[in-house]
Amino acid sequence: MEVSIWVWIGFFLFVIAMLALDLGVLNKKEEVPTFKKSLLQTAMWIVLAFIFAAGIWYFEGSGHAIDFVTGYLLEESLSMDNLFIFILVFGFFGIEARYQHRVLFWGIFGAIVMRVLFILGGAALLHKFEWLMYLFGIFLVYTGINMLFDKGKDKDLNDSKMIQGLRKILPVKDDVSKPHFMVKENGKWFVTPFLIALIFIEFSDILFAVDSIPAVLAVTQDTFIVVTSNIFAVLGLRSLFFALSKLLPMFRYIKYALALILAFIGAKMLINEAGKMMDWQFEITNIASLIVIISLLAIAIIASIARTRWEDAHGTQMK
């Protein structure tokens, strides 16, 4: 897909404008976003993504548009892990809901920058060393299987080496009454839990990108499609978090769906690359990938809701 420099510039100007609209207009006041408002903003980001896909379809054809939608839904589904980390971090640091958007805004901004660098680096490596596709495929299959059988014990951030290290290196003032990343007291600067939470969120996104970037590169190695689908998925994370933060604990089977999606994408990568080498007449298409992703997420959500309703009706937990 040949994309001129002006299209790239136009896209990133659009991203900057959307971020400015988000922080300066849609969420200017420091208040707890309502479920309705968060749902409407989530719908807005999804609609914008599909309008963008429609534009790709019109100018570049259906194949590239399907690649974009598949990459977008893949990244959106894999980002569910980020949402659970947000809940964990905000609860640990005691950051009020009305101040969480500010932390997430800068966290998303940093995630966009880092993911673009990761994607450009990954695409360049794959272009030069095609055999890396096999390593990426094996890694995704392993990660998916490992996630599938993970016991899922509750994480305690008190045991986090990163947070312990930051507290030793940086002068920290445990004050979350006002949303400042740094405060000055008696002529000395201190960082606040807001900044520690932001650093932890950024670091977590780097770890998640290690899984998600190879996964979307299995869908397509078109740099423009990979970058834009990633950014659209990341842009909607904040509103999605506030829309689903109360419901996420109910979706207990989402983790298994994400594990199966990762393993499937890794297997697809291995099968398709082997097919090219062996000249097979078989290929797992992105349409098939799209159907699998949507189906697994739908099954996980329906099963989670059904289990919750059963437990509520019987007043007991299923084993």
C-alpha positions in Angstrom: 0.0 0.0 0.0 1.7 3.2 -1.2 1.1 6.1 1.1 2.5 9.6 0.5 4.2 11.6 3.3 1.2 14.0 3.2 -1.2 11.2 4.2 1.0 10.3 7.1 1.2 14.0 8.2 -2.6 14.3 7.8 -3.2 11.2 9.9 -0.9 12.4 12.8 -2.4 15.8 12.7 -5.8 14.1 13.0 -4.5 12.2 16.1 -3.2 15.4 17.7 -6.5 17.1 17.1 -8.4 14.2 18.6 -6.2 14.2 21.7 -6.6 17.9 22.1 -10.4 17.5 21.7 -10.4 14.8 24.3 -8.5 16.6 27.0 -9.5 20.2 26.2 -13.2 19.8 25.4 -14.7 16.3 26.0 -13.0 15.8 29.4 -12.0 19.3 30.4 -13.6 19.1 33.9 -12.1 16.8 36.5 -15.2 14.7 37.2 -16.1 11.1 37.2 -17.2 10.2 33.6 -20.7 8.8 33.6 -21.4 5.4 32.1 -23.5 7.0 29.3 -20.8 9.6 28.4 -18.1 6.9 28.4 -20.2 4.6 26.2 -20.9 7.5 23.8 -17.2 8.4 23.5 -16.3 4.7 23.0 -18.9 4.5 20.2 -17.4 7.7 18.7 -13.9 6.2 18.5 -15.3 2.9 17.0 -17.3 4.9 14.4 -14.2 6.9 13.5 -12.2 3.7 13.1 -14.7 2.2 10.8 -15.1 5.5 8.8 -11.3 5.3 8.4 -11.7 1.7 7.2 -14.3 2.8 4.7 -11.9 5.4 3.4 -9.2 2.7 2.9 -11.8 0.5 1.1 -12.7 3.4 -1.2 -9.1 4.4 -2.1 -7.2 1.2 -1.7 -9.7 -1.7 -2.0 -11.4 -4.2 0.2 -8.3 -6.2 1.0 -6.5 -3.4 2.8 -9.7 -2.4 4.6 -10.2 -5.9 5.9 -6.6 -5.9 7.1 -7.2 -2.7 9.0 -10.4 -3.9 10.6 -8.8 -7.2 11.6 -5.8 -5.4 13.1 -8.0 -2.9 14.9 -10.2 -5.6 16.5 -7.2 -7.7 17.4 -5.5 -4.8 19.1 -8.7 -3.7 20.8 -9.3 -7.2 22.2 -5.7 -7.6 23.3 -5.9 -4.2 25.1 -8.4 -5.7 27.6 -5.3 -6.7 29.6 -4.4 -3.0 29.8 -7.8 -2.2 31.3 -7.3 -4.7 34.1 -3.9 -3.1 34.8 -5.6 0.3 35.0 -8.0 -1.0 37.6 -5.2 -2.6 39.6 -3.0 0.5 39.5 -5.6 3.1 40.4 -6.9 1.0 43.3 -3.4 0.5 44.6 -2.5 4.2 44.6 -5.9 5.3 45.7 -6.4 7.6 42.7 -10.0 9.0 42.6 -12.0 8.3 39.5 -12.3 12.0 38.6 -8.5 12.2 38.3 -7.9 8.9 36.5 -8.5 10.4 33.0 -5.5 12.7 33.3 -3.2 9.8 34.1 -4.7 7.7 31.3 -4.4 10.6 28.8 -0.6 10.9 29.2 -0.3 7.2 29.4 -2.1 6.8 26.1 0.0 9.6 24.5 3.2 7.8 25.6 1.8 4.4 24.4 1.2 5.9 20.9 4.7 7.1 20.6 6.3 3.9 21.8 4.0 1.7 19.7 4.9 3.6 16.5 8.6 3.1 17.2 8.0 -0.6 18.0 6.0 -1.1 14.8 8.5 0.6 12.6 11.3 -1.4 14.1 9.4 -4.7 13.9 8.4 -4.1 10.3 12.0 -3.2 9.3 13.3 -6.4 10.9 10.7 -8.6 9.2 11.5 -7.0 5.9 15.2 -7.8 6.3 14.9 -11.1 8.2 11.7 -12.9 7.0 12.6 -16.0 9.2 11.7 -13.8 12.2 8.0 -14.6 11.3 8.6 -18.1 12.6 10.0 -16.8 15.9 7.1 -14.4 16.3 4.6 -17.2 15.6 6.2 -19.6 18.1 6.3 -16.8 20.7 2.6 -16.0 20.2 1.6 -19.6 20.4 3.7 -20.0 23.6 2.3 -16.8 25.1 -1.3 -17.9 24.4 -0.9 -21.4 25.9 0.9 -19.9 28.9 -1.9 -17.4 29.4 -4.5 -20.1 29.0 -3.1 -22.2 31.9 -2.1 -19.3 34.1 -3.8 -19.7 37.5 -4.5 -16.0 37.5 -3.5 -15.2 41.1 -4.3 -11.7 42.3 -1.3 -9.4 41.8 0.0 -7.4 44.7 1.7 -4.2 43.6 3.5 -4.1 46.9 5.7 -6.8 45.5 6.4 -4.9 42.3 10.2 -4.5 42.0 9.6 -1.6 39.6 7.5 0.4 42.2 9.9 -0.5 45.0 12.8 0.7 42.8 11.1 4.0 41.9 10.3 4.8 45.5 14.0 4.3 46.4 15.3 6.4 43.5 12.7 9.2 43.5 11.6 11.4 46.4 7.9 10.5 46.7 5.2 12.5 48.5 2.2 10.2 49.0 -0.5 12.9 48.2 -3.3 12.1 45.8 -5.6 15.0 46.9 -4.7 17.0 43.8 -3.8 15.6 40.3 -0.2 16.8 40.1 2.6 14.6 38.8 5.1 16.6 40.8 4.8 19.0 43.8 7.2 21.5 45.4 7.5 21.6 49.2 10.0 23.6 51.2 12.0 24.4 48.0 12.3 20.7 47.1 10.5 18.8 44.3 8.7 15.5 45.0 7.0 13.1 42.6 3.5 12.0 43.5 1.7 8.6 43.1 0.2 10.0 39.9 3.6 10.0 38.3 4.5 6.5 39.7 1.2 5.2 38.4 1.9 6.8 34.9 5.3 5.2 34.7 3.9 1.8 35.7 1.2 2.1 33.1 3.7 3.0 30.4 6.0 0.1 31.4 3.0 -2.3 31.3 2.1 -1.1 27.9 5.6 -1.9 26.6 5.2 -5.4 27.9 1.8 -5.8 26.3 3.1 -4.4 23.0 5.7 -7.3 23.0 2.6 -9.6 22.4 0.3 -7.3 20.4 2.7 -5.9 17.9 3.9 -9.3 16.5 0.2 -10.4 16.5 -0.9 -7.5 14.3 2.2 -8.0 12.1 0.9 -11.5 11.5 -2.2 -9.9 10.0 -0.3 -7.5 7.7 3.2 -6.0 7.4 1.8 -2.9 5.7 3.3 -0.2 8.0 0.4 2.2 7.5 -2.2 -0.3 8.3 -0.4 -1.6 11.4 0.3 1.9 12.7 -3.2 3.3 12.1 -5.1 0.2 13.5 -2.9 0.3 16.6 -3.4 4.0 17.2 -7.2 3.8 16.7 -7.4 1.0 19.2 -5.2 2.9 21.7 -7.2 6.1 21.3 -10.4 4.5 22.5 -8.9 2.8 25.5 -9.6 5.6 28.0 -13.4 5.8 27.3 -13.6 2.0 27.0 -12.0 1.8 30.5 -14.5 4.1 32.1 -17.4 2.4 30.2 -16.4 -1.1 31.3 -14.5 -0.6 34.6 -17.5 -1.7 36.7 -18.2 -4.6 34.3 -14.7 -6.0 33.6 -14.6 -8.2 36.8 -17.7 -9.9 35.5 -16.0 -10.9 32.2 -14.0 -13.7 33.9 -13.6 -15.7 30.6 -12.1 -12.8 28.6 -8.6 -14.0 29.6 -9.2 -17.3 27.9 -10.5 -15.7 24.8 -7.4 -13.5 24.6 -5.1 -16.5 25.1 -6.8 -18.5 22.3 -6.7 -15.4 20.0 -2.9 -15.1 20.6 -2.4 -18.8 20.0 -4.5 -18.7 16.9 -2.7 -15.7 15.4 0.7 -17.4 16.1 -0.5 -20.6 14.5 -1.8 -18.6 11.5 1.6 -17.0 11.2 3.4 -20.3 11.2 1.0 -22.1 8.8 1.0 -19.2 6.3 4.8 -18.8 6.3 5.2 -22.6 5.9 2.7 -22.5 3.1 4.8 -19.9 1.2 7.9 -22.0 1.6 6.2 -25.3 0.7 4.0 -23.7 -2.0 0.8 -25.0 -0.4 -2.6 -24.0 -1.8 -3.9 -23.3 1.7 -3.8 -20.0 3.6 -5.6 -18.7 6.7 -7.1 -15.4 5.4 -7.7 -12.3 7.4 -11.4 -12.7 7.0 -11.1 -16.1 8.8 -9.0 -14.3 11.5 -11.7 -11.6 11.8 -14.4 -14.3 12.3 -12.4 -16.2 14.9 -11.6 -13.0 16.9 -15.2 -11.9 17.0 -16.5 -15.4 17.8 -14.1 -16.0 20.7 -14.8 -12.6 22.3 -18.5 -13.1 21.9 -18.4 -16.6 23.4 -16.3 -15.4 26.3 -18.6 -12.5 27.1 -21.8 -14.6 26.8 -20.3 -17.3 29.0 -19.2 -14.8 31.6 -22.6 -13.2 31.8 -24.4 -16.6 31.9 -22.1 -17.7 34.8 -22.7 -14.4 36.7 -26.5 -14.7 36.3 -26.4 -18.4 37.4 -24.4 -17.5 40.6 -26.8 -14.6 41.4 -29.8 -16.8 40.9 -28.4 -19.7 43.1 -26.6 -17.5 45.6 -23.4 -19.5 45.2 -20.2 -19.5 43.1 -19.6 -22.1 40.4 -16.4 -24.1 40.8 
